[in-house]
């Protein structure tokens, strides 16, 4: 009996999530940053209960995105050591780990959305498929920016770590631009690989 991909995903992400939850820099920020991970697992297992199974490609990307979120939640995005190391190498003035997060925030949801749209035949024309997928990814990015804004209104202390603007007045625009770049990469550069994964999933 084969192990279901969702169980394998949980087994891979759980140790990272457990490490992330152990004495994070700020507990409230940790909850805010990792909430999508818990929501993602809930959605995956609900989908599994209804007979839905994502491709191996989508599952791997979901796992990578979850790991990225949990690392950011542990340190807060502005303090992730890997981001500091890269900034030191290139002489940057800020930690760009959050930029990677927003790039993935466009890329991974676009891949998931593309898979759903193809499998349930939401859009038949491939040109419109790519357009709609990018629009959905941008809508998710905009919703996240609104969530950050709401957090800033509720708690100025939480906003400092959760928003992670690091003094950049154009941080919101950068976040959405990178989400757009990630979504475009998903529909333009990953389409053939994703189609092969979908074809293989349909045969299994």
N, CA and C atoms as a LAMMPS dump frame, in Angstrom:
ITEM: TIMESTEP
0
ITEM: NUMBER OF ATOMS
612
ITEM: BOX BOUNDS ff ff ff
-5.0000000000000000e+02 5.0000000000000000e+02
-5.0000000000000000e+02 5.0000000000000000e+02
-5.0000000000000000e+02 5.0000000000000000e+02
ITEM: ATOMS id mol type element x y z
1 1 1 N 0.854 -1.199 0
2 1 2 C 0 0 0
3 1 3 C 0.883 1.24 0
4 2 1 N 0.648 2.131 -0.978
5 2 2 C 1.469 3.322 -1.085
6 2 3 C 1.065 4.364 -0.043
7 3 1 N 2.084 5.077 0.461
8 3 2 C 1.821 6.161 1.402
9 3 3 C 1.271 7.358 0.642
10 4 1 N 0.209 7.948 1.14
11 4 2 C -0.397 9.092 0.466
12 4 3 C 0.559 10.285 0.511
13 5 1 N 0.631 11.052 -0.596
14 5 2 C 1.542 12.21 -0.636
15 5 3 C 1.319 13.204 0.5
16 6 1 N 0.076 13.376 0.949
17 6 2 C -0.18 14.312 2.044
18 6 3 C 0.476 13.855 3.341
19 7 1 N 0.483 12.542 3.578
20 7 2 C 1.148 12.013 4.771
21 7 3 C 2.654 12.218 4.674
22 8 1 N 3.201 11.994 3.483
23 8 2 C 4.623 12.211 3.272
24 8 3 C 4.978 13.687 3.45
25 9 1 N 4.116 14.565 2.965
26 9 2 C 4.329 16.005 3.113
27 9 3 C 4.319 16.398 4.588
28 10 1 N 3.352 15.882 5.332
29 10 2 C 3.274 16.173 6.764
30 10 3 C 4.514 15.67 7.483
31 11 1 N 4.969 14.47 7.125
32 11 2 C 6.16 13.906 7.76
33 11 3 C 7.403 14.738 7.462
34 12 1 N 7.466 15.325 6.265
35 12 2 C 8.629 16.126 5.895
36 12 3 C 8.608 17.503 6.552
37 13 1 N 7.43 18.094 6.658
38 13 2 C 7.32 19.461 7.167
39 13 3 C 7.239 19.505 8.69
40 14 1 N 6.691 18.471 9.312
41 14 2 C 6.471 18.471 10.763
42 14 3 C 7.742 18.757 11.571
43 15 1 N 8.899 18.144 11.249
44 15 2 C 10.103 18.461 12.027
45 15 3 C 10.51 19.93 11.921
46 16 1 N 10.366 20.504 10.737
47 16 2 C 10.702 21.918 10.551
48 16 3 C 9.729 22.791 11.33
49 17 1 N 8.457 22.421 11.302
50 17 2 C 7.45 23.171 12.037
51 17 3 C 7.69 23.072 13.542
52 18 1 N 8.06 21.876 14.011
53 18 2 C 8.353 21.706 15.428
54 18 3 C 9.534 22.542 15.863
55 19 1 N 10.598 22.555 15.043
56 19 2 C 11.757 23.403 15.351
57 19 3 C 11.356 24.872 15.366
58 20 1 N 10.544 25.263 14.38
59 20 2 C 10.122 26.651 14.263
60 20 3 C 9.334 27.108 15.49
61 21 1 N 8.525 26.202 16.05
62 21 2 C 7.681 26.551 17.197
63 21 3 C 8.462 26.626 18.502
64 22 1 N 9.682 26.081 18.505
65 22 2 C 10.483 26.065 19.731
66 22 3 C 11.174 27.42 19.928
67 23 1 N 10.67 28.193 20.878
68 23 2 C 11.242 29.482 21.257
69 23 3 C 11.479 30.4 20.049
70 24 1 N 10.423 30.744 19.315
71 24 2 C 10.587 31.69 18.206
72 24 3 C 10.907 33.084 18.726
73 25 1 N 11.349 33.94 17.827
74 25 2 C 11.717 35.307 18.233
75 25 3 C 10.528 36.034 18.838
76 26 1 N 9.359 35.873 18.234
77 26 2 C 8.144 36.515 18.74
78 26 3 C 6.978 35.56 18.516
79 27 1 N 6.3 35.163 19.578
80 27 2 C 5.271 34.135 19.479
81 27 3 C 4.081 34.587 18.636
82 28 1 N 3.635 35.814 18.799
83 28 2 C 2.496 36.284 18.019
84 28 3 C 2.847 36.316 16.538
85 29 1 N 4.035 36.794 16.219
86 29 2 C 4.47 36.822 14.82
87 29 3 C 4.561 35.41 14.266
88 30 1 N 5.015 34.479 15.095
89 30 2 C 5.098 33.083 14.649
90 30 3 C 3.731 32.568 14.227
91 31 1 N 2.726 32.841 15.037
92 31 2 C 1.385 32.39 14.694
93 31 3 C 0.889 33.042 13.409
94 32 1 N 1.152 34.323 13.256
95 32 2 C 0.715 35.026 12.059
96 32 3 C 1.395 34.483 10.81
97 33 1 N 2.698 34.185 10.919
98 33 2 C 3.457 33.738 9.751
99 33 3 C 3.187 32.279 9.393
100 34 1 N 2.93 31.457 10.399
101 34 2 C 2.752 30.025 10.137
102 34 3 C 1.292 29.607 9.989
103 35 1 N 0.369 30.522 10.212
104 35 2 C -1.05 30.186 10.055
105 35 3 C -1.36 29.587 8.682
106 36 1 N -0.766 30.107 7.58
107 36 2 C -1.041 29.485 6.276
108 36 3 C -0.615 28.022 6.191
109 37 1 N 0.385 27.625 6.982
110 37 2 C 0.821 26.225 6.978
111 37 3 C -0.277 25.334 7.544
112 38 1 N -0.834 25.733 8.665
113 38 2 C -1.907 24.946 9.273
114 38 3 C -3.157 24.938 8.397
115 39 1 N -3.475 26.094 7.819
116 39 2 C -4.624 26.165 6.914
117 39 3 C -4.39 25.302 5.674
118 40 1 N -3.145 25.297 5.203
119 40 2 C -2.803 24.487 4.043
120 40 3 C -2.976 23.005 4.309
121 41 1 N -2.501 22.54 5.462
122 41 2 C -2.671 21.13 5.805
123 41 3 C -4.148 20.775 5.95
124 42 1 N -4.92 21.669 6.57
125 42 2 C -6.356 21.413 6.712
126 42 3 C -7.015 21.284 5.338
127 43 1 N -6.664 22.189 4.427
128 43 2 C -7.245 22.146 3.08
129 43 3 C -6.833 20.884 2.336
130 44 1 N -5.572 20.475 2.496
131 44 2 C -5.087 19.274 1.813
132 44 3 C -5.817 18.019 2.278
133 45 1 N -6.032 17.912 3.578
134 45 2 C -6.682 16.707 4.09
135 45 3 C -8.192 16.711 3.825
136 46 1 N -8.784 17.903 3.739
137 46 2 C -10.182 17.97 3.309
138 46 3 C -10.296 17.527 1.856
139 47 1 N -9.343 18.004 1.034
140 47 2 C -9.32 17.599 -0.373
141 47 3 C -9.097 16.098 -0.501
142 48 1 N -8.21 15.565 0.341
143 48 2 C -7.944 14.122 0.328
144 48 3 C -9.212 13.344 0.675
145 49 1 N -9.948 13.822 1.654
146 49 2 C -11.185 13.155 2.064
147 49 3 C -12.192 13.111 0.909
148 50 1 N -12.143 14.144 0.073
149 50 2 C -13.072 14.215 -1.066
150 50 3 C -12.497 13.567 -2.322
151 51 1 N -11.356 12.912 -2.176
152 51 2 C -10.798 12.165 -3.29
153 51 3 C -9.848 12.939 -4.186
154 52 1 N -9.45 14.152 -3.75
155 52 2 C -8.548 14.964 -4.565
156 52 3 C -7.102 14.627 -4.216
157 53 1 N -6.248 14.57 -5.254
158 53 2 C -4.835 14.286 -5.032
159 53 3 C -3.997 15.171 -5.948
160 54 1 N -3.163 16.019 -5.354
161 54 2 C -2.31 16.893 -6.139
162 54 3 C -1.166 16.103 -6.769
163 55 1 N -0.596 16.641 -7.848
164 55 2 C 0.544 16.015 -8.5
165 55 3 C 1.766 16.066 -7.578
166 56 1 N 2.764 15.236 -7.896
167 56 2 C 4.005 15.23 -7.126
168 56 3 C 4.666 16.598 -7.179
169 57 1 N 4.564 17.296 -8.314
170 57 2 C 5.191 18.609 -8.456
171 57 3 C 4.552 19.622 -7.522
172 58 1 N 3.233 19.683 -7.527
173 58 2 C 2.527 20.616 -6.651
174 58 3 C 2.786 20.293 -5.182
175 59 1 N 2.823 19.015 -4.849
176 59 2 C 3.051 18.607 -3.457
177 59 3 C 4.428 19.036 -2.968
178 60 1 N 5.44 18.843 -3.805
179 60 2 C 6.796 19.258 -3.426
180 60 3 C 6.863 20.771 -3.236
181 61 1 N 6.256 21.513 -4.148
182 61 2 C 6.277 22.975 -4.055
183 61 3 C 5.528 23.46 -2.81
184 62 1 N 4.427 22.815 -2.491
185 62 2 C 3.691 23.165 -1.272
186 62 3 C 4.577 22.945 -0.05
187 63 1 N 5.297 21.824 -0.026
188 63 2 C 6.184 21.536 1.09
189 63 3 C 7.296 22.566 1.226
190 64 1 N 7.899 22.959 0.11
191 64 2 C 8.958 23.969 0.133
192 64 3 C 8.436 25.309 0.628
193 65 1 N 7.238 25.657 0.184
194 65 2 C 6.649 26.926 0.63
195 65 3 C 6.344 26.888 2.122
196 66 1 N 5.843 25.758 2.598
197 66 2 C 5.576 25.624 4.03
198 66 3 C 6.859 25.753 4.844
199 67 1 N 7.939 25.121 4.375
200 67 2 C 9.212 25.209 5.077
201 67 3 C 9.712 26.636 5.123
202 68 1 N 9.573 27.352 4.016
203 68 2 C 10.003 28.747 3.964
204 68 3 C 9.225 29.592 4.972
205 69 1 N 7.923 29.357 5.066
206 69 2 C 7.093 30.102 6.008
207 69 3 C 7.468 29.815 7.456
208 70 1 N 7.747 28.56 7.759
209 70 2 C 8.071 28.212 9.144
210 70 3 C 9.419 28.781 9.571
211 71 1 N 10.374 28.822 8.642
212 71 2 C 11.672 29.442 8.96
213 71 3 C 11.481 30.934 9.215
214 72 1 N 10.706 31.591 8.343
215 72 2 C 10.433 33.01 8.541
216 72 3 C 9.683 33.274 9.832
217 73 1 N 8.781 32.372 10.202
218 73 2 C 8.041 32.54 11.44
219 73 3 C 8.921 32.416 12.671
220 74 1 N 9.919 31.552 12.608
221 74 2 C 10.797 31.353 13.761
222 74 3 C 11.655 32.582 14.047
223 75 1 N 12.272 33.108 13.006
224 75 2 C 13.202 34.23 13.197
225 75 3 C 12.542 35.599 13.019
226 76 1 N 11.414 35.678 12.345
227 76 2 C 10.816 36.818 11.652
228 76 3 C 11.648 37.038 10.387
229 77 1 N 10.988 37.479 9.346
230 77 2 C 11.627 37.528 8.034
231 77 3 C 12.849 38.448 7.998
232 78 1 N 12.808 39.518 8.764
233 78 2 C 13.918 40.473 8.741
234 78 3 C 15.158 39.948 9.454
235 79 1 N 15.028 38.818 10.171
236 79 2 C 16.148 38.316 10.967
237 79 3 C 16.611 36.915 10.571
238 80 1 N 16.117 36.388 9.474
239 80 2 C 16.529 35.047 9.04
240 80 3 C 18.026 35.079 8.709
241 81 1 N 18.833 34.239 9.356
242 81 2 C 20.286 34.276 9.127
243 81 3 C 20.701 34.128 7.671
244 82 1 N 20.045 33.231 6.931
245 82 2 C 20.411 33.031 5.524
246 82 3 C 20.271 34.333 4.743
247 83 1 N 19.217 35.101 5.036
248 83 2 C 19.032 36.385 4.37
249 83 3 C 20.123 37.363 4.716
250 84 1 N 20.58 37.335 5.975
251 84 2 C 21.679 38.218 6.387
252 84 3 C 22.979 37.831 5.695
253 85 1 N 23.219 36.527 5.566
254 85 2 C 24.449 36.079 4.907
255 85 3 C 24.49 36.545 3.453
256 86 1 N 23.355 36.377 2.766
257 86 2 C 23.301 36.797 1.358
258 86 3 C 23.467 38.307 1.248
259 87 1 N 22.859 39.042 2.164
260 87 2 C 23.008 40.499 2.148
261 87 3 C 24.455 40.907 2.356
262 88 1 N 25.155 40.195 3.236
263 88 2 C 26.572 40.496 3.464
264 88 3 C 27.397 40.232 2.207
265 89 1 N 27.098 39.136 1.511
266 89 2 C 27.845 38.79 0.292
267 89 3 C 27.681 39.863 -0.776
268 90 1 N 26.437 40.359 -0.932
269 90 2 C 26.156 41.303 -2.015
270 90 3 C 26.193 42.768 -1.572
271 91 1 N 26.425 43.008 -0.284
272 91 2 C 26.486 44.376 0.204
273 91 3 C 25.14 45.068 0.283
274 92 1 N 24.067 44.286 0.426
275 92 2 C 22.735 44.874 0.515
276 92 3 C 22.508 45.461 1.907
277 93 1 N 21.591 46.402 1.994
278 93 2 C 21.312 47.082 3.252
279 93 3 C 20.185 46.434 4.049
280 94 1 N 19.48 45.481 3.456
281 94 2 C 18.359 44.84 4.145
282 94 3 C 18.404 43.331 3.92
283 95 1 N 17.65 42.629 4.765
284 95 2 C 17.494 41.188 4.638
285 95 3 C 16.387 40.925 3.611
286 96 1 N 16.714 40.209 2.54
287 96 2 C 15.757 39.999 1.455
288 96 3 C 15.04 38.648 1.532
289 97 1 N 15.091 37.991 2.675
290 97 2 C 14.39 36.712 2.79
291 97 3 C 12.894 36.881 2.529
292 98 1 N 12.337 38.015 2.962
293 98 2 C 10.911 38.235 2.721
294 98 3 C 10.599 38.374 1.237
295 99 1 N 11.579 38.874 0.457
296 99 2 C 11.37 38.965 -0.986
297 99 3 C 11.208 37.555 -1.59
298 100 1 N 12.038 36.625 -1.119
299 100 2 C 11.902 35.241 -1.564
300 100 3 C 10.527 34.701 -1.182
301 101 1 N 10.081 35.051 0.016
302 101 2 C 8.771 34.599 0.469
303 101 3 C 7.65 35.073 -0.438
304 102 1 N 7.721 36.316 -0.873
305 102 2 C 6.664 36.845 -1.729
306 102 3 C 6.78 36.335 -3.161
307 103 1 N 7.989 36.038 -3.59
308 103 2 C 8.145 35.385 -4.888
309 103 3 C 7.457 34.022 -4.878
310 104 1 N 7.672 33.279 -3.795
311 104 2 C 7.015 31.978 -3.647
312 104 3 C 5.512 32.131 -3.448
313 105 1 N 5.114 33.243 -2.843
314 105 2 C 3.696 33.488 -2.613
315 105 3 C 2.942 33.671 -3.93
316 106 1 N 3.649 34.083 -4.971
317 106 2 C 3.038 34.138 -6.286
318 106 3 C 3.186 32.839 -7.033
319 107 1 N 4.361 32.224 -6.911
320 107 2 C 4.685 31.02 -7.682
321 107 3 C 3.869 29.803 -7.263
322 108 1 N 3.885 29.465 -5.993
323 108 2 C 3.225 28.24 -5.536
324 108 3 C 1.696 28.319 -5.65
325 109 1 N 1.046 29.395 -5.183
326 109 2 C -0.405 29.461 -5.405
327 109 3 C -0.794 29.427 -6.88
328 110 1 N 0.054 30.002 -7.749
329 110 2 C -0.244 29.947 -9.185
330 110 3 C -0.199 28.51 -9.69
331 111 1 N 0.776 27.727 -9.228
332 111 2 C 0.865 26.328 -9.634
333 111 3 C -0.331 25.537 -9.124
334 112 1 N -0.728 25.791 -7.888
335 112 2 C -1.89 25.099 -7.324
336 112 3 C -3.149 25.475 -8.085
337 113 1 N -3.309 26.777 -8.32
338 113 2 C -4.483 27.261 -9.036
339 113 3 C -4.531 26.682 -10.452
340 114 1 N -3.384 26.652 -11.129
341 114 2 C -3.331 26.1 -12.484
342 114 3 C -3.775 24.638 -12.494
343 115 1 N -3.318 23.887 -11.489
344 115 2 C -3.684 22.479 -11.423
345 115 3 C -5.183 22.299 -11.204
346 116 1 N -5.726 23.094 -10.316
347 116 2 C -7.161 23.005 -10.046
348 116 3 C -7.967 23.396 -11.281
349 117 1 N -7.561 24.494 -11.913
350 117 2 C -8.297 24.982 -13.084
351 117 3 C -8.289 23.954 -14.223
352 118 1 N -7.137 23.296 -14.409
353 118 2 C -7.048 22.305 -15.482
354 118 3 C -7.864 21.064 -15.155
355 119 1 N -7.749 20.592 -13.942
356 119 2 C -8.379 19.316 -13.6
357 119 3 C -9.897 19.398 -13.527
358 120 1 N -10.427 20.546 -13.098
359 120 2 C -11.89 20.661 -13.061
360 120 3 C -12.413 21.501 -14.222
361 121 1 N -11.503 21.82 -15.157
362 121 2 C -11.863 22.472 -16.423
363 121 3 C -12.598 23.791 -16.221
364 122 1 N -12.01 24.638 -15.367
365 122 2 C -12.583 25.97 -15.137
366 122 3 C -12.425 26.834 -16.384
367 123 1 N -11.229 26.76 -16.992
368 123 2 C -10.939 27.537 -18.204
369 123 3 C -10.361 26.572 -19.242
370 124 1 N -10.935 26.546 -20.426
371 124 2 C -10.464 25.616 -21.448
372 124 3 C -9.361 26.208 -22.327
373 125 1 N -9.411 27.504 -22.598
374 125 2 C -8.42 28.144 -23.46
375 125 3 C -7.143 28.409 -22.673
376 126 1 N -5.995 27.941 -23.171
377 126 2 C -4.75 28.033 -22.414
378 126 3 C -4.305 29.478 -22.173
379 127 1 N -4.581 30.37 -23.126
380 127 2 C -4.227 31.768 -22.919
381 127 3 C -4.989 32.375 -21.757
382 128 1 N -6.3 32.134 -21.729
383 128 2 C -7.117 32.62 -20.622
384 128 3 C -6.784 31.905 -19.321
385 129 1 N -6.366 30.654 -19.429
386 129 2 C -5.95 29.915 -18.237
387 129 3 C -4.798 30.628 -17.54
388 130 1 N -3.751 30.962 -18.298
389 130 2 C -2.606 31.649 -17.719
390 130 3 C -2.992 32.987 -17.124
391 131 1 N -3.832 33.738 -17.842
392 131 2 C -4.27 35.052 -17.35
393 131 3 C -5.02 34.921 -16.034
394 132 1 N -5.968 33.99 -15.975
395 132 2 C -6.77 33.82 -14.759
396 132 3 C -5.921 33.336 -13.588
397 133 1 N -4.972 32.459 -13.863
398 133 2 C -4.09 31.965 -12.8
399 133 3 C -3.268 33.109 -12.207
400 134 1 N -2.713 33.95 -13.058
401 134 2 C -1.934 35.098 -12.58
402 134 3 C -2.825 36.045 -11.771
403 135 1 N -4.041 36.256 -12.239
404 135 2 C -4.963 37.135 -11.51
405 135 3 C -5.279 36.587 -10.114
406 136 1 N -5.5 35.292 -10.018
407 136 2 C -5.785 34.688 -8.715
408 136 3 C -4.571 34.828 -7.785
409 137 1 N -3.368 34.592 -8.328
410 137 2 C -2.156 34.72 -7.521
411 137 3 C -1.987 36.151 -7.014
412 138 1 N -2.27 37.129 -7.86
413 138 2 C -2.183 38.525 -7.442
414 138 3 C -3.253 38.862 -6.402
415 139 1 N -4.438 38.27 -6.543
416 139 2 C -5.497 38.493 -5.557
417 139 3 C -5.088 37.947 -4.192
418 140 1 N -4.434 36.784 -4.182
419 140 2 C -3.944 36.215 -2.924
420 140 3 C -2.884 37.126 -2.312
421 141 1 N -1.971 37.629 -3.149
422 141 2 C -0.935 38.532 -2.664
423 141 3 C -1.538 39.809 -2.089
424 142 1 N -2.528 40.376 -2.79
425 142 2 C -3.179 41.591 -2.305
426 142 3 C -3.901 41.339 -0.981
427 143 1 N -4.538 40.177 -0.874
428 143 2 C -5.239 39.827 0.37
429 143 3 C -4.252 39.749 1.53
430 144 1 N -3.06 39.212 1.263
431 144 2 C -2.051 39.108 2.317
432 144 3 C -1.577 40.498 2.736
433 145 1 N -1.424 41.399 1.773
434 145 2 C -1.023 42.766 2.109
435 145 3 C -2.093 43.448 2.948
436 146 1 N -3.353 43.187 2.664
437 146 2 C -4.439 43.735 3.472
438 146 3 C -4.412 43.162 4.882
439 147 1 N -4.057 41.871 4.986
440 147 2 C -3.925 41.246 6.299
441 147 3 C -2.805 41.912 7.092
442 148 1 N -1.688 42.201 6.44
443 148 2 C -0.586 42.892 7.107
444 148 3 C -1.019 44.279 7.569
445 149 1 N -1.774 44.956 6.719
446 149 2 C -2.281 46.28 7.082
447 149 3 C -3.187 46.194 8.312
448 150 1 N -4.068 45.18 8.345
449 150 2 C -4.962 44.994 9.484
450 150 3 C -4.161 44.721 10.754
451 151 1 N -3.099 43.914 10.63
452 151 2 C -2.246 43.632 11.79
453 151 3 C -1.592 44.903 12.299
454 152 1 N -1.2 45.781 11.38
455 152 2 C -0.572 47.044 11.771
456 152 3 C -1.557 47.942 12.515
457 153 1 N -2.833 47.904 12.096
458 153 2 C -3.851 48.715 12.763
459 153 3 C -4.167 48.183 14.157
460 154 1 N -4.139 46.856 14.296
461 154 2 C -4.489 46.244 15.58
462 154 3 C -3.355 46.364 16.583
463 155 1 N -2.135 46.104 16.144
464 155 2 C -0.999 46.09 17.066
465 155 3 C 0.242 46.635 16.376
466 156 1 N 0.706 47.776 16.827
467 156 2 C 1.908 48.369 16.245
468 156 3 C 3.126 47.491 16.51
469 157 1 N 3.166 46.855 17.686
470 157 2 C 4.295 45.978 18.023
471 157 3 C 4.343 44.762 17.117
472 158 1 N 3.165 44.142 16.864
473 158 2 C 3.108 42.975 15.993
474 158 3 C 3.442 43.355 14.558
475 159 1 N 3.029 44.557 14.181
476 159 2 C 3.252 44.991 12.804
477 159 3 C 4.731 45.1 12.484
478 160 1 N 5.533 45.505 13.432
479 160 2 C 6.96 45.695 13.191
480 160 3 C 7.623 44.411 12.723
481 161 1 N 7.269 43.276 13.361
482 161 2 C 7.863 41.997 12.981
483 161 3 C 7.124 41.337 11.831
484 162 1 N 5.795 41.486 11.809
485 162 2 C 4.987 40.793 10.805
486 162 3 C 5.154 41.422 9.425
487 163 1 N 5.133 42.761 9.354
488 163 2 C 5.278 43.43 8.073
489 163 3 C 6.703 43.337 7.56
490 164 1 N 7.674 43.53 8.441
491 164 2 C 9.081 43.41 8.049
492 164 3 C 9.482 44.345 6.921
493 165 1 N 8.969 45.575 6.93
494 165 2 C 9.282 46.508 5.843
495 165 3 C 10.738 46.951 5.859
496 166 1 N 11.359 46.909 7.013
497 166 2 C 12.774 47.273 7.169
498 166 3 C 13.057 48.67 6.608
499 167 1 N 12.116 49.558 6.837
500 167 2 C 12.309 50.941 6.421
501 167 3 C 12.06 51.223 4.956
502 168 1 N 11.589 50.252 4.201
503 168 2 C 11.343 50.425 2.773
504 168 3 C 9.912 50.903 2.552
505 169 1 N 9.757 52.139 2.093
506 169 2 C 8.433 52.699 1.863
507 169 3 C 7.692 52.06 0.71
508 170 1 N 8.407 51.337 -0.151
509 170 2 C 7.804 50.669 -1.298
510 170 3 C 7.698 49.159 -1.078
511 171 1 N 7.732 48.74 0.169
512 171 2 C 7.752 47.308 0.47
513 171 3 C 6.515 46.584 -0.064
514 172 1 N 5.345 47.183 0.106
515 172 2 C 4.108 46.548 -0.374
516 172 3 C 4.145 46.358 -1.887
517 173 1 N 4.605 47.387 -2.598
518 173 2 C 4.68 47.294 -4.055
519 173 3 C 5.691 46.234 -4.489
520 174 1 N 6.823 46.168 -3.802
521 174 2 C 7.816 45.131 -4.099
522 174 3 C 7.231 43.746 -3.873
523 175 1 N 6.492 43.59 -2.772
524 175 2 C 5.901 42.292 -2.445
525 175 3 C 4.971 41.818 -3.562
526 176 1 N 4.12 42.709 -4.032
527 176 2 C 3.162 42.318 -5.061
528 176 3 C 3.845 42.129 -6.413
529 177 1 N 4.873 42.928 -6.696
530 177 2 C 5.615 42.752 -7.939
531 177 3 C 6.297 41.39 -7.978
532 178 1 N 6.895 40.989 -6.862
533 178 2 C 7.564 39.694 -6.813
534 178 3 C 6.56 38.546 -6.883
535 179 1 N 5.399 38.727 -6.278
536 179 2 C 4.345 37.714 -6.415
537 179 3 C 3.932 37.591 -7.878
538 180 1 N 3.851 38.72 -8.576
539 180 2 C 3.529 38.699 -10.002
540 180 3 C 4.61 37.955 -10.784
541 181 1 N 5.877 38.228 -10.468
542 181 2 C 6.979 37.539 -11.15
543 181 3 C 6.905 36.032 -10.92
544 182 1 N 6.607 35.631 -9.68
545 182 2 C 6.489 34.208 -9.37
546 182 3 C 5.351 33.553 -10.129
547 183 1 N 4.218 34.252 -10.217
548 183 2 C 3.061 33.702 -10.932
549 183 3 C 3.349 33.591 -12.429
550 184 1 N 4.006 34.593 -12.996
551 184 2 C 4.351 34.549 -14.421
552 184 3 C 5.33 33.418 -14.713
553 185 1 N 6.27 33.215 -13.807
554 185 2 C 7.214 32.112 -13.978
555 185 3 C 6.482 30.773 -13.971
556 186 1 N 5.479 30.656 -13.097
557 186 2 C 4.709 29.409 -13.002
558 186 3 C 3.984 29.1 -14.31
559 187 1 N 3.343 30.114 -14.914
560 187 2 C 2.521 29.845 -16.095
561 187 3 C 3.336 29.837 -17.385
562 188 1 N 4.506 30.488 -17.389
563 188 2 C 5.303 30.559 -18.611
564 188 3 C 6.424 29.526 -18.654
565 189 1 N 7.122 29.363 -17.545
566 189 2 C 8.303 28.484 -17.541
567 189 3 C 8.019 27.08 -17.039
568 190 1 N 6.963 26.913 -16.239
569 190 2 C 6.706 25.619 -15.615
570 190 3 C 5.558 24.858 -16.268
571 191 1 N 4.943 25.446 -17.28
572 191 2 C 3.734 24.84 -17.852
573 191 3 C 3.974 23.435 -18.395
574 192 1 N 5.055 23.238 -19.166
575 192 2 C 5.298 21.916 -19.766
576 192 3 C 5.57 20.857 -18.704
577 193 1 N 6.412 21.197 -17.732
578 193 2 C 6.706 20.251 -16.657
579 193 3 C 5.442 19.927 -15.875
580 194 1 N 4.642 20.941 -15.621
581 194 2 C 3.408 20.739 -14.876
582 194 3 C 2.423 19.881 -15.673
583 195 1 N 2.352 20.117 -16.977
584 195 2 C 1.463 19.312 -17.823
585 195 3 C 1.871 17.836 -17.804
586 196 1 N 3.187 17.588 -17.825
587 196 2 C 3.658 16.194 -17.765
588 196 3 C 3.306 15.565 -16.423
589 197 1 N 3.436 16.337 -15.356
590 197 2 C 3.07 15.828 -14.025
591 197 3 C 1.577 15.523 -13.958
592 198 1 N 0.769 16.381 -14.559
593 198 2 C -0.675 16.152 -14.586
594 198 3 C -1.017 14.919 -15.414
595 199 1 N -0.323 14.761 -16.529
596 199 2 C -0.554 13.584 -17.386
597 199 3 C -0.187 12.291 -16.665
598 200 1 N 0.935 12.325 -15.943
599 200 2 C 1.348 11.151 -15.176
600 200 3 C 0.406 10.84 -14.049
601 201 1 N -0.147 11.899 -13.417
602 201 2 C -1.105 11.712 -12.328
603 201 3 C -2.402 11.103 -12.838
604 202 1 N -2.801 11.51 -14.053
605 202 2 C -4.039 10.989 -14.62
606 202 3 C -3.934 9.513 -14.953
607 203 1 N -2.719 9.049 -15.303
608 203 2 C -2.52 7.645 -15.664
609 203 3 C -2.405 6.748 -14.44
610 204 1 N -1.97 7.314 -13.296
611 204 2 C -1.753 6.493 -12.087
612 204 3 C -3.051 6.198 -11.36
